[in-house]
Every structure is written in C-alpha cells, then in structure tokens.
C-alpha cells in the first residue's frame, strides 16, 4: 500500500469515527430531551398522552437545532 493510500484509509477511519460520534450524541440528546420535556409537561398538564406528544415534538426540534449548530460549527472550522 502506498503512502497516499494509507493517508486515505486513515482519513476515512477518522471520518467514520466522527460520524459515529455525531450519531450517538444526536441519539443521546434526543432521548435526554424526550425524558426531560416529558417530565416537565407531565408536571404541568397532568395528562400522559398529551405529555408524550409534546415531549416527542420538542425533542425533535431540539435535535434539529443541535444538528444545525454542529454543522455550522464544522463549516466554520473548515474555513
């Protein structure tokens, strides 16, 4: 394997690790916000079905926001 091939393989390994890390963080944030928002909305509204819907919607919004901020940060790093 040539030197360039080794660099490409190394870069791909690092890239895949970054992607896996991002996916795991996104999943953890999604779960964390679902549980936190569910707990808060259940305390406020006392209706479990409504709290589940609210928590799911809010967690999706927070996750999209987190992903957007992460993408913007990576773009700034590359410039």
Secondary structure, DSSP 8 states (H G I E B T S, - for coil): --HHHHHHHHHHHHHHHHHHHHHHHHHHHHHHHHHHHHHHHHHHH--HHHHHHHHHHHHHHHHHHHHHHHHHHHHHHH-
